[in-house]
Amino acid sequence: MQTLWAFPRGLFPRIRSGTIFTQQAARKHRLSQNGLPRTASWFPDRVLTTPISEGGMFGVAAGMSLRGLRPILEVMFGDFIALGFDQIVNGISKFREMYDDQVTVPLVVRTPMGGRRGYGPTHSQSLEKLLLGIPNICVVAASECHDLGGLLANAVEDERPVFFIENKLMYGRPNRRPEDGHIGELAVRETGARYPALSFSGSDFSEGVATIATYGGMVPVVLEAVTELILEHEIFCEVVALSQLLPMELEPVLESVGRTGVLVTAEEGTLTGGFGAEIAARVQELAWGDLRAPVRRIAARDAIIPSARSLEEAMLPGAKDIVDAIVALEGVRS
């Protein structure tokens, strides 16, 4: 994703207080496709290699943000944000309110989540759901169909702590932006929010038997399923791909559910207590009269992610799971 690694070249000259902390600026690594080594060559005094000490990195970055700087903390595997949770829960998310709005914490934490690369149980998780219950932070999930450079630039300029979630598979895929209101054969609408949602339809939003709400690395999986549903089953669905997970942006989902009457959620994280559970609870509270079927959640199994690729594939949700869920819904059986 060239837009992800190129963003500092245009942004850093404008934001003089931006600094990147990373564990891999000087390393050759497969994940260096996220662009930090190249960024380090452009701004060697503002891209700082750190020890492998996530808790310390969170603490230093939080202190710098309290002093008016705009640090970008890069955690090479999202699994290890857990090591910074004391700083996140008891400091970063609370400082602004504790000090009566006299300080801000304009900190960006950029980290890749997700599996499908055979990295095993401790390097393949999607842990962003652990952040969704923390007040006063912002969680943004990029997908290959969003304006990645725009999302990241907006995160750096945000006065809140922003956790910018990327999916590992994005680094080897092109950024597919809408052209003439379409991506491929699907019509696309984009909200005007700071972190916009994208809505997709194979029927120009004129018909749809279900709404599929998703985000991040699941977006291409869902779009693959939606295309198969159209071609193989003549079933049309709408897809809402959120980029802002917290505070949760529900309006595009509610609007779509108002047309379709059915909601399916899709996420790569484990099922219990996740993104889908929160979406389901809120939509059932706010749009009960629009729903004509129970909300269906599609997610990874509640277990660790195996290292063996075949077992990992069986563990994580795929396009077939989405197709089967839609076809099985009452009233849309093929």
C-alpha positions as CSV (number, residue, x, y, z in Angstrom):
1,M,0.0,0.0,0.0
2,Q,2.1,2.9,-1.3
3,T,-0.4,5.5,0.2
4,L,0.4,4.2,3.7
5,W,4.1,4.7,3.5
6,A,4.1,7.8,1.4
7,F,1.8,9.9,3.8
8,P,4.6,11.3,6.0
9,R,6.4,12.8,3.0
10,G,3.5,15.2,2.5
11,L,2.4,15.6,6.1
12,F,5.6,15.9,8.1
13,P,6.8,19.2,6.6
14,R,3.4,20.7,7.6
15,I,3.2,19.1,11.1
16,R,6.6,19.9,12.7
17,S,5.7,18.1,15.9
18,G,5.2,14.7,14.3
19,T,7.5,11.9,15.4
20,I,7.3,8.1,14.7
21,F,8.4,5.5,17.2
22,T,9.0,2.1,15.7
23,Q,10.7,-1.2,16.5
24,Q,11.7,-1.8,12.9
25,A,12.8,1.5,11.2
26,A,16.3,0.1,10.5
27,R,15.3,-3.5,9.8
28,K,14.7,-5.6,6.8
29,H,11.5,-7.4,7.5
30,R,8.6,-8.8,5.5
31,L,6.3,-6.3,7.2
32,S,8.5,-3.4,6.1
33,Q,6.0,-3.0,3.3
34,N,4.2,-0.7,5.7
35,G,6.8,1.8,4.6
36,L,8.6,2.8,7.9
37,P,12.1,2.0,6.7
38,R,11.6,4.3,3.7
39,T,10.0,7.0,5.9
40,A,13.1,6.7,8.1
41,S,15.3,7.5,5.2
42,W,13.3,10.7,4.4
43,F,13.1,11.9,8.1
44,P,16.0,10.2,10.0
45,D,15.6,12.6,12.9
46,R,11.9,12.0,13.3
47,V,11.7,8.2,12.9
48,L,13.2,6.7,16.0
49,T,14.0,3.0,16.5
50,T,13.0,1.8,19.9
51,P,13.7,-1.3,22.1
52,I,11.2,-4.0,22.1
53,S,9.3,-2.6,25.1
54,E,5.8,-1.8,24.2
55,G,4.9,-0.5,27.6
56,G,7.8,1.9,27.6
57,M,6.9,3.1,24.1
58,F,3.3,3.8,25.0
59,G,4.5,5.8,28.1
60,V,7.1,7.9,26.2
61,A,4.6,8.6,23.4
62,A,1.9,9.6,25.9
63,G,4.3,12.0,27.6
64,M,5.3,13.6,24.4
65,S,1.6,14.1,23.3
66,L,0.9,15.7,26.7
67,R,3.7,18.2,25.9
68,G,2.0,19.2,22.6
69,L,3.8,16.9,20.2
70,R,2.1,14.5,17.8
71,P,3.8,11.1,18.2
72,I,3.0,8.1,15.9
73,L,3.6,4.9,17.7
74,E,4.1,1.9,15.5
75,V,3.6,-1.5,17.1
76,M,4.7,-4.1,14.6
77,F,2.2,-6.8,15.6
78,G,-1.1,-5.7,17.0
79,D,-1.1,-8.7,19.3
80,F,1.4,-6.8,21.5
81,I,-0.8,-3.7,22.2
82,A,-1.8,-5.8,25.3
83,L,1.6,-4.9,26.8
84,G,0.6,-1.2,26.7
85,F,-2.9,-1.6,28.2
86,D,-2.1,-0.1,31.6
87,Q,-0.9,3.0,29.8
88,I,-3.9,3.0,27.5
89,V,-6.7,2.3,30.1
90,N,-5.3,4.2,33.1
91,G,-3.5,7.1,31.3
92,I,-3.9,7.8,27.6
93,S,-7.7,7.5,27.6
94,K,-8.1,9.5,30.8
95,F,-5.6,12.3,30.9
96,R,-7.8,14.9,29.0
97,E,-10.8,14.4,31.3
98,M,-8.7,14.0,34.5
99,Y,-7.1,17.4,33.8
100,D,-10.4,19.2,33.0
101,D,-9.7,19.5,29.3
102,Q,-6.5,21.5,29.9
103,V,-4.4,18.9,27.9
104,T,-5.0,16.8,24.9
105,V,-3.4,13.5,23.9
106,P,-3.0,13.7,20.1
107,L,-1.3,10.3,19.9
108,V,-1.6,7.8,16.9
109,V,-1.0,4.1,17.5
110,R,-0.6,2.4,14.1
111,T,-0.6,-1.4,14.2
112,P,-1.4,-4.4,11.9
113,M,-3.9,-7.0,13.0
114,G,-5.2,-10.2,11.5
115,G,-4.1,-13.7,10.3
116,R,-4.1,-15.6,7.1
117,R,-0.3,-15.6,6.9
118,G,0.5,-18.6,9.0
119,Y,2.1,-16.6,11.8
120,G,0.6,-18.7,14.6
121,P,-1.4,-18.0,17.8
122,T,0.5,-14.9,19.1
123,H,1.0,-13.0,15.9
124,S,-2.3,-13.5,14.0
125,Q,-5.0,-12.1,16.3
126,S,-7.5,-9.4,15.7
127,L,-7.6,-7.7,19.1
128,E,-9.2,-4.4,18.2
129,K,-12.3,-5.4,20.0
130,L,-10.4,-5.0,23.3
131,L,-10.3,-1.3,22.6
132,L,-14.0,-0.8,21.9
133,G,-14.9,-0.6,25.5
134,I,-12.5,2.2,26.4
135,P,-14.0,5.7,26.5
136,N,-12.3,8.8,25.1
137,I,-10.2,7.1,22.4
138,C,-10.9,6.7,18.7
139,V,-10.5,3.4,16.9
140,V,-10.1,3.6,13.1
141,A,-9.8,0.5,10.8
142,A,-8.5,1.0,7.3
143,S,-9.6,-1.1,4.4
144,E,-8.2,-1.4,0.9
145,C,-11.2,0.5,-0.5
146,H,-10.8,3.6,1.8
147,D,-8.6,6.6,1.2
148,L,-5.7,5.3,3.3
149,G,-3.5,8.4,3.1
150,G,-6.5,10.6,4.0
151,L,-7.5,8.4,7.0
152,L,-4.0,8.4,8.4
153,A,-3.5,12.2,7.9
154,N,-6.8,12.8,9.7
155,A,-5.7,10.6,12.5
156,V,-2.4,12.5,13.0
157,E,-4.4,15.8,13.1
158,D,-7.0,14.5,15.5
159,E,-6.8,15.8,19.1
160,R,-7.9,12.4,20.5
161,P,-5.8,9.3,20.9
162,V,-6.3,7.3,17.7
163,F,-5.7,3.6,17.3
164,F,-5.2,3.1,13.5
165,I,-5.8,-0.6,12.7
166,E,-4.4,-2.1,9.5
167,N,-4.7,-5.6,8.3
168,K,-1.5,-7.5,7.4
169,L,-2.9,-8.6,4.0
170,M,-3.4,-5.0,2.9
171,Y,0.4,-4.5,2.5
172,G,0.5,-6.7,-0.6
173,R,-2.8,-5.5,-2.1
174,P,-3.7,-2.4,-4.2
175,N,-5.8,0.5,-2.9
176,R,-9.1,0.1,-4.7
177,R,-10.8,3.5,-4.7
178,P,-14.2,4.2,-6.2
179,E,-14.2,5.4,-9.8
180,D,-17.4,7.0,-11.2
181,G,-19.2,5.9,-8.0
182,H,-18.2,2.2,-8.5
183,I,-15.6,-0.3,-7.5
184,G,-15.8,-3.0,-10.1
185,E,-19.5,-3.7,-10.7
186,L,-20.6,-2.5,-7.3
187,A,-22.0,0.9,-6.7
188,V,-20.3,2.8,-3.9
189,R,-21.4,5.6,-1.6
190,E,-19.0,7.3,0.9
191,T,-20.0,9.4,3.9
192,G,-18.4,12.8,4.5
193,A,-17.2,12.0,8.0
194,R,-13.6,12.4,9.1
195,Y,-13.3,8.6,9.0
196,P,-15.9,7.8,6.3
197,A,-18.0,4.7,5.9
198,L,-18.4,3.0,2.5
199,S,-21.6,1.4,1.3
200,F,-21.7,-1.0,-1.6
201,S,-24.5,-2.4,-3.7
202,G,-24.9,-4.6,-6.7
203,S,-28.2,-3.1,-7.6
204,D,-27.5,0.7,-7.2
205,F,-29.2,0.5,-3.8
206,S,-32.6,-0.3,-5.3
207,E,-32.9,-3.8,-3.8
208,G,-31.2,-5.9,-1.2
209,V,-32.1,-8.8,1.0
210,A,-29.6,-8.1,3.7
211,T,-27.0,-5.6,5.0
212,I,-23.6,-6.9,5.8
213,A,-21.7,-4.6,8.2
214,T,-17.9,-5.1,8.3
215,Y,-14.6,-3.3,8.4
216,G,-10.8,-3.6,7.7
217,G,-9.4,-6.8,6.3
218,M,-12.8,-8.4,6.1
219,V,-13.9,-6.0,3.4
220,P,-12.4,-7.8,0.4
221,V,-13.7,-11.1,1.8
222,V,-17.2,-9.7,2.1
223,L,-17.1,-8.2,-1.4
224,E,-16.0,-11.6,-2.8
225,A,-19.0,-13.2,-1.1
226,V,-21.4,-10.5,-2.3
227,T,-20.2,-11.0,-5.9
228,E,-20.7,-14.8,-5.6
229,L,-24.2,-14.3,-4.2
230,I,-25.1,-12.2,-7.2
231,L,-23.6,-14.5,-9.8
232,E,-24.4,-17.9,-8.4
233,H,-27.7,-17.2,-6.4
234,E,-29.1,-14.0,-7.9
235,I,-29.2,-12.5,-4.3
236,F,-28.3,-8.9,-3.9
237,C,-27.0,-7.5,-0.6
238,E,-25.7,-4.2,0.6
239,V,-22.3,-3.9,2.4
240,V,-21.4,-1.2,4.9
241,A,-17.7,-0.9,5.5
242,L,-17.0,1.2,8.6
243,S,-13.7,2.9,9.2
244,Q,-14.5,4.5,12.5
245,L,-15.2,1.7,15.0
246,L,-15.1,3.9,18.1
247,P,-17.1,6.1,18.6
248,M,-19.2,3.7,16.6
249,E,-20.7,5.3,13.4
250,L,-24.1,3.6,13.1
251,E,-26.0,5.9,10.7
252,P,-24.9,4.2,7.4
253,V,-25.8,0.8,9.0
254,L,-29.2,1.9,10.2
255,E,-29.9,3.5,6.8
256,S,-29.1,0.3,5.0
257,V,-31.0,-1.9,7.4
258,G,-34.0,0.4,6.9
259,R,-34.0,-0.7,3.2
260,T,-33.1,-4.4,3.7
261,G,-34.6,-5.4,7.0
262,V,-31.8,-7.9,7.7
263,L,-28.4,-7.4,9.3
264,V,-25.3,-9.7,9.1
265,T,-22.0,-8.7,10.7
266,A,-18.6,-9.9,9.6
267,E,-15.3,-9.6,11.5
268,E,-12.0,-11.5,11.7
269,G,-11.8,-11.4,15.5
270,T,-13.3,-14.0,17.7
271,L,-17.1,-14.1,18.0
272,T,-17.8,-13.4,21.7
273,G,-17.9,-9.8,22.8
274,G,-16.8,-8.4,19.5
275,F,-17.7,-5.7,16.9
276,G,-20.6,-7.8,15.7
277,A,-22.1,-8.1,19.2
278,E,-22.0,-4.4,19.7
279,I,-23.5,-3.6,16.3
280,A,-26.2,-6.2,16.9
281,A,-27.2,-4.8,20.3
282,R,-27.3,-1.2,19.1
283,V,-29.2,-1.9,15.8
284,Q,-31.8,-4.1,17.7
285,E,-32.3,-1.2,20.2
286,L,-32.5,1.5,17.6
287,A,-34.1,-0.2,14.6
288,W,-36.1,-3.1,16.0
289,G,-39.1,-2.2,13.8
290,D,-37.0,-2.5,10.7
291,L,-35.6,-6.0,11.3
292,R,-37.4,-9.0,9.9
293,A,-34.9,-11.6,11.1
294,P,-32.5,-12.0,14.0
295,V,-29.0,-10.4,13.5
296,R,-26.5,-13.0,12.3
297,R,-22.8,-12.7,13.4
298,I,-19.9,-14.1,11.4
299,A,-16.5,-14.2,13.1
300,A,-13.6,-16.4,14.0
301,R,-14.1,-19.3,16.4
302,D,-13.5,-18.7,20.1
303,A,-10.1,-20.4,20.1
304,I,-6.5,-19.7,19.4
305,I,-5.3,-19.4,15.8
306,P,-3.3,-22.4,14.5
307,S,0.0,-22.1,12.8
308,A,-0.9,-24.7,10.1
309,R,-2.4,-22.8,7.2
310,S,-5.2,-25.3,6.6
311,L,-6.3,-25.1,10.2
312,E,-6.0,-21.4,10.2
313,E,-8.2,-21.1,7.2
314,A,-10.9,-23.3,8.9
315,M,-10.7,-21.1,12.0
316,L,-11.1,-17.7,10.4
317,P,-14.3,-16.6,8.6
318,G,-14.2,-16.7,4.8
319,A,-16.4,-15.8,1.9
320,K,-18.2,-19.2,2.0
321,D,-19.3,-18.5,5.6
322,I,-20.9,-15.3,4.5
323,V,-22.6,-16.8,1.4
324,D,-23.9,-19.7,3.5
325,A,-25.3,-17.3,6.1
326,I,-27.1,-15.2,3.6
327,V,-28.5,-18.1,1.6
328,A,-29.7,-19.7,4.9
329,L,-31.7,-16.7,6.0
330,E,-35.4,-17.2,6.0
331,G,-37.0,-15.8,2.8
332,V,-33.8,-15.8,0.7
333,R,-33.2,-19.5,0.2
334,S,-31.9,-20.2,-3.3
